[in-house]
Amino acid sequence: MSDSISPTEATELAPLRLKKNEERRLRAGHLWVYSNEVDTKQTPLTAFEPGQLVMIEASNGKSLGTGYVNPHSLICARLVSRDPAHALSKSLLVHRLNVALALRERLYDKPYYRLVHGEGDALPGLVVDRYGDVLVVQLTTAGMERAREAVIEALHKVIKPTGILMRNDSPIRVMEGLENYIEAIGDVPDTLDLEENGVRFRVSAQSGQKTGWFYDQRENRARLFRYVKGMRVLDLFSYVGGWGVQAAVAGAREVTCVDASHDALMQVAVNAELNAVQSRVLVRKGDAFDVLRELREAREHFDVIVLDPPAFIKRRKDAKAGLEAYQRINQQAMQVLTKDGILVSASCSYHLEASALQQLVLAASRHVDRSMQILERGRQGADHPMNPAIPETEYLKALYCRVLPA
């Protein structure tokens, strides 16, 4: 179902009025409205349907732009356009998709990238990853779900894909009151092929994590190439081998990929064979913390270790346990690093700031009586642009550390 409207119809949108002075964040560039910022006497949230298009207004009635609302969510509205004449529609989507595509075509010579990164591309609630002629789409908000058909039509107009896979199975949808589902539109194969940094990969379309691949680490994985030639590498939380297989292609003499998922490790083997490095890529199933303990007990050592765990801090209330987990995994990794080893420590937890990651890695090194140099820092790739007014859109950080004897 489409909630597309023409520019002339935007003036007919129901108003969502904010309390006095609550428009300051929006005027500064933010796109979110919280439920406690709404003047519910003037515009009761109970009067709106989830995903309904609205005209967001300051307390004096002046338009701040158009957006959509979800009365059941803490983030109860998202701004889509600052021009009151334009609401979320196929034409607006086509324009924003063309703007997003222009950036990616400037950055990459092959069609494997994140095409739309939600708020970073001024399309809150929409994520699109591209695998050549196939797109994997996530609609994470009620507003984008309501505009689903307009999204599909706009993607067909701009990209002309042979297939679109709707991977609407994200936990974020539950908070929006949405049901989860996976649906293939057109020709969507069981596996998706991609190329990153000159290395080939194949991932599962419907059962892979999130959209199947983590394009956000592309530039950070490219940095790995100059550190691994002739080295023994350990890739923890390896998933399908994004770091490990690229390390082998870059000349590592041996790579061990560790993951708790049997299916992910089977795909590591497939990806190693795709790049003719299967003889140098090993897999080990198990919990990363347990495997590191076993490796230490066996007195194994590695020249380069990559830590790219899932978010240990998904919510602010998880901070204490998450910080302890990050420090413990880094500490355990350092215990199996050679005397002059390289540790790549990454975090995708927005609630863990880059400075905090640095401090906990430092604390881990001191706990095992090692000294540390930071050689490089990384963030998410340029196809995951940050909106500078929304700190939440910058979430990924990576440290390249040289770990030495004390």
N, C-alpha and C positions, 0 to 999 in steps of 0.2 A: 504494500500500500504506500502511496506517495503523498507527501504533504507539500508538494511543490506549489509555489505561488508565483505569480508575476510581480515585478516591482510595483506596479500600480496597486496591487492588493495588500502590500505591506502596511499601508496606513490603516487597514481594517483589523490589524492584530489587536488582541486584548492586551491592555497594559499590565505590566508588572512593576509596581511602584516601590522604590527603595526608601528607607528611612533617611532622615537628614544626615548629611555628610558620609553616607555609606557608599556613595558613588566614587569616592576618591581612588580606590584601587582600580576600578574599571577605567577611569580617566588616565591613570598611570600606565595602562597597558595590559592589566589583568583581564581574564575572560570569565572568571567564575563569580557567581553570586551565592552566598551562603544563606540558609533559611532564616537566620537571626538578623539578616540585613534587610529583609523585606518588610515593608509597611503593610502588615496583614489586616489592619483596619480598613485601609483603602483598597487593597487587593488581596483578599484572603487566598492563601495557597490552596485551600480545599476547593476553590472554584475552578482549578485547572486540571486538565487531564495530563498524565505522564507523556512527555514528548511534545506537548502543544507548543506551537510557535507563539512568541510574545514580543511585544515592544517593551524593552526595558527602559524605565524612566527614573530620573532623579526625583528627589522629594518635591521639587517645584514643578514636576510634570514635564520637564524638558527631556526629549529622547536622548538616550545613551546609545541606542542601536537596537538591532533585532537579535533574537536568540530563541532558545527553547527552554522549557521548564519541566521539572519533575518534582511535584510536591512531596514525594516520599523519600527524597534524597537530601543528605546534609548539604551537598552542592546542589542547590535547588534550581539553578539556571546557569546556562552558559551563553555567553555573547558570541554571535556568529558574524555579524556585520555591524560596523559603526555607522554605516549609512542607513538611515531609517527607511529608505526606499527599496532596500534589498533584504530579503529574508532567505532562509535556507530553501533552496530550490535547485532544480537541475541546472539552470543557467549559472547560478553562483558556484555550484559544485564543479561544473566544467571549467569555469575560470580559475578556481583555486587549484584544480588538478593540473591545468596547463602550467600554472606558475610553479607548482611542485615538480612537475616533469622537467621543466627547463633547468632547474637546479641539478637534478640527477643526471641529465644528459650532459651537462657541463662537467660533472664530477667523474662519471664512469663511462667507459667505452663499451660496456656490455650491460644488458638489461637485467641485472641482478642487484636489487637494492630495496630499501624501504622507500616506497613512493609517497606515502602519506604518514606523517607522525603526529597525528592528533593536533593538540594546541600549537605545537611547533610549526605546523603548516596552516594554522588558522582554520582547522577543521576539527574542533573538539568532538571526541567520541568516535573518531574514524582512524583506523590503522589499516594500511594496505602495503603488503610486501609483494615484490615482483619477482617471479621466476620465469624470465623470458616471456612467453605468450600466456602464462598462467598467473593469475593474481590470487593471493590469499588475503581475505578481508575480515576484519574484526569490527563489529559495531558494539561499542561498549556503553552507550547511553540510550535512554529511552527516546531522546530526540533523533539520534541517528538511526535507531531501529525504525522509528516512524517514517523516516525518509529513505528507507531501504531501497525501494524501487527507483527513486531518483538517483541514488548512489550508483546502483547497477547500470542505469542508463547512461550516466555521466562517464563511468569507467569504460563502457563500450564505445562511447563517442571519442574519448581522448586516447585510449590505449588500443582498442579493438582486440581484446584478448580472446583466445580460443576457449578459455575456461576461467571461471571464478569459483573459488572455494570459500564459502562462508564459514569461518572458524569462530562461531559465536558460542564458545564454551569457556569463556573467561570468568573467574570468580567476581570480577568487577560488575558483571551483569546482574549478579544476585543482589548486590547493593542497590542497583537501579530498579529492582523488582521485575527483571526480565528473565524469561526462560532461556536455557541454553540449548543450542542445536548446532549441528554441522550439516551443511547442504552444498552439494556440487551443482553448479550451473554451467551447462555446456560441457566441453571435453576436459575433464580433470583426471589426469592419470593417477595411479596409486602412489607413484613416487615423483618427486620434483627434482630436476637437475639445476645446478647453479655452478658458478665459477667465482672464486674469491682469491685475489692476489695470485692469479694464474693457476690455482689449484682447483680441481674438479671435486664436486660433492653431489651426493644423492641423499635426499631425505624423504621421510614418509609424509604424504600430504595430509592425511587425516588423523594420524596417531602421534605425530611429532609434537614436541613441546611448543606451546603457543602457536606461532605461524609456521613452525617447522625448522627455522634457522634463526640465528641471532646475528643479524647484519650489523648490530651496533658495535661489535668488537672487531670489525674488519681492520681498521687502522691500527689497533693495538696488536692484533695478530701479525700484521705486516712488520711491526717493529721486532718481532721475535726472530726474524730471519737471520739477522746479523749476530745473534747470540748463540746459535745452536749447532753450527757446523762442527761435526766430529764429536758432539757431546751426547751424554746420556740424559734423556729428558723424561720427566714424569708429568703427565697431564691429568690432574685431579678434577673430578666433576666433568669428565671429558665430553659427555653427551655423545655426539656422533663423530667426534674427532676433529672439530674445527681448529683447535690449537695443535693437537698432536700430529695429525696428518700433515699439516703445513710445516711443522718442525721437521718431519722426516723428509719432505720434499726439499726443504732448505739445507739438508745435509746432515741432520742428526744421525749418529751411528746407531742409536737405539731409542725407541720411544715406547713408554708404557702408558696406556690410557686406562684410567680407573673410573668406573661409574657403577651405580647401584642397579642400573637397568640392563637386563640381558639384551633386550631389543636394541638399545642404543649401542651396545658393544658389538652386536652383530653388524650394525650399520657402519661402525668404525672399520671393521674388516672389509666391508664393501668399498668404502671410500679409500682405504689404503690401496686396495687392488686397482681401483680406478686410476690411481696415480703411480702404479707400479712400485710402491714402496712397502708392500705387504711383508717382505722379509725382515723389515726393520721396525715394524709396528706390532707391539704386543698388547693384549687386553687383559684386564683383571677386574672381576666383578666383586663389588663390596662397598661398604660404607667407607668414605674417605678417611674418617677419623680412625676407624679400625684398621684399615690398610696401612696407614702411616705408622700406627703402633707396631704392626707386624713387620713392616720394613725396618723399623728401628731395631726391633729385637733380632732380626736377621742380619743386622749390620750392613744393610744396603745403603748406597749413596748415589745421588744423582747430581749432575752438573747444573741442570736447569729444572726448576719446578714451576708449574703453572697452577695457580689457585684461582679458579673462576666459579665460585659456588653460587647456588641460588640465593635469593635475598634472605639473609638471616634476620633482617629487621623489616618485616612487612608493614607493621604498624608501630606507632610511637611507643605503645605499651610493651612491645617486644624488645625495646632497646637494651635493657640490662642483659638479658639472656643472649641477645644477638651479639653484643660487644664481646661477651665472654667467648662465644663460639668463634668469632673472627680471630680473636687473639690466640685461642687454643689451636685452631687449624694452622695459623701462620707459625706458631711456636713448634708444632709437631713437624711441619714441613722443613723448618730450619734444622731440625735434628737429623734429617737425612740428606741435607745438602753437603756437597763437598766443601773444602776449606775456602775456596774462592768461587762460590756458587752464585747463580742468578735465580732470584725469586721474583716471579711475576704475580703480584697480589692484586686481585680485582674485587670490586663490590658493585652490585647493581641495586643496593639498598639506598633509596633517596634519603632515608633518615640517618644514614651514616655519612657525615660530611667528609670531604677529602682530607681535611686536617686531622679528623679523628682516625681515619684509616692509617694515616702516616704515624700517628702517635701509638696506635695499638701494634703496628708492625715493629716500631722501635721498641716498645715494651717487650714484645715477644723476643726480639733479638737480645735484649739485655738479660731476659730470664734464662736464656740458654748460653749466656756468656759469649755472645758474638757481637761484632761491630757491623755497621751497615752504612752503605752509601746509596742514595737515591740517584739513579742514572737518568730516568725518564719518567714522565707522567703522561697518562692517557685519559681520554673521556670518550663518550659515545661518538660514533662517526658523524660526518657532516650530513648524511641522509637521515639523521635523527636530530634535526635542528632544535635548539633551545629557544623558548620565548623568554627574553631577559626579564620580563615582568613576572614570570611564573617560575619560581625556583624549583618546583616539582618536576619541571621538564628537563632538568639536568640531574641525572641520577647515577650515571655510570662513571666509575673512576678506576684507574689502574696504575699501579706503581711498579716500575722496574727497579729492583733492588739488588745490589751486590752485597753479599753476606760473607764477611771475613772473620777470621779468628779474632778474639778480643785483643 
